[in-house]
Amino acid sequence: SPNVQPGLRHCQGSRGSPSCSGHPVPGPDIFNSMIAALFLLVVSLFAIIIKTNKGTLAGGVLGLILLVLCLADAILLFKTISRDKSRGRSAPAK
């Protein structure tokens, strides 16, 4: 990449990769969870509103349950990464 400083190529990436400061980058994971939650909300509401049959209604309800799980995932990611930063960890726990 043209904007990368020499010797800092290890700073690129997401999904658990450390930032240049050595801390995990929470942005991409949380962003992915929020986009998935938004998508599930739209699809589930359409399925519940249309409810052409019982299967569509059940799919909408299950989609709303998955929406809650996606939001919980985003919250837990944020709390975990924030807690690890405050403890001074330089890499995610395995």
C-alpha positions as CSV (number, residue, x, y, z in Angstrom):
1,S,0.0,0.0,0.0
2,P,1.3,3.5,-0.8
3,N,0.2,5.0,2.5
4,V,2.0,2.4,4.7
5,Q,5.2,3.5,6.5
6,P,8.1,1.2,6.1
7,G,8.4,-1.3,8.9
8,L,4.7,-0.9,9.9
9,R,3.1,-3.5,7.5
10,H,2.2,-5.6,10.6
11,C,-0.3,-2.8,11.5
12,Q,-2.6,-3.6,8.7
13,G,-5.7,-5.8,9.0
14,S,-8.6,-6.3,11.3
15,R,-10.4,-9.3,12.9
16,G,-8.2,-9.6,16.0
17,S,-5.1,-8.1,14.4
18,P,-3.2,-5.7,16.7
19,S,-3.2,-2.0,15.8
20,C,0.1,-0.1,15.5
21,S,-0.1,0.5,19.3
22,G,-0.2,-3.2,20.0
23,H,-3.9,-3.2,21.0
24,P,-6.6,-5.1,19.2
25,V,-8.7,-3.0,16.9
26,P,-12.4,-3.3,17.9
27,G,-13.8,-1.2,15.0
28,P,-14.2,-3.8,12.2
29,D,-15.6,-6.6,14.4
30,I,-18.2,-4.3,16.0
31,F,-19.0,-2.7,12.6
32,N,-19.6,-6.2,11.1
33,S,-21.9,-7.2,14.0
34,M,-23.9,-4.0,13.7
35,I,-24.3,-4.4,9.9
36,A,-25.5,-8.0,10.4
37,A,-27.9,-6.8,13.1
38,L,-29.3,-4.1,10.8
39,F,-29.7,-6.6,7.9
40,L,-31.5,-9.1,10.2
41,L,-33.8,-6.4,11.5
42,V,-34.9,-5.5,8.0
43,V,-35.3,-9.0,6.7
44,S,-37.1,-10.2,9.9
45,L,-39.5,-7.3,9.9
46,F,-40.3,-7.9,6.2
47,A,-40.9,-11.6,7.0
48,I,-43.2,-10.8,9.9
49,I,-45.1,-8.1,8.0
50,I,-45.6,-10.3,4.9
51,K,-46.2,-13.6,6.7
52,T,-47.4,-15.5,3.6
53,N,-47.4,-18.7,5.6
54,K,-46.4,-19.9,9.1
55,G,-42.9,-20.7,7.9
56,T,-42.3,-17.0,6.9
57,L,-43.6,-15.9,10.3
58,A,-41.4,-18.4,12.1
59,G,-38.4,-17.2,10.1
60,G,-39.1,-13.6,11.0
61,V,-39.3,-14.5,14.7
62,L,-36.1,-16.5,14.5
63,G,-34.4,-13.6,12.7
64,L,-35.4,-11.3,15.6
65,I,-33.8,-13.7,18.0
66,L,-30.6,-13.7,15.9
67,L,-30.7,-9.9,15.9
68,V,-30.5,-9.9,19.7
69,L,-27.6,-12.3,19.5
70,C,-25.8,-10.1,17.0
71,L,-26.2,-7.1,19.3
72,A,-25.0,-9.1,22.3
73,D,-22.0,-10.1,20.3
74,A,-21.2,-6.5,19.4
75,I,-21.5,-5.4,23.1
76,L,-19.4,-8.3,24.4
77,L,-16.7,-7.6,21.8
78,F,-16.6,-3.9,22.8
79,K,-16.5,-4.7,26.5
80,T,-13.8,-7.4,26.1
81,I,-11.5,-5.2,23.9
82,S,-12.0,-2.2,26.2
83,R,-11.2,-4.3,29.3
84,D,-8.1,-5.8,27.6
85,K,-6.9,-2.3,26.7
86,S,-7.3,-1.1,30.3
87,R,-5.3,-4.1,31.6
88,G,-2.5,-3.2,29.2
89,R,-2.6,-6.4,27.1
90,S,-0.8,-6.2,23.8
91,A,-2.4,-9.2,22.1
92,P,-5.8,-10.9,22.2
93,A,-6.0,-13.8,24.6
94,K,-6.1,-17.3,23.0
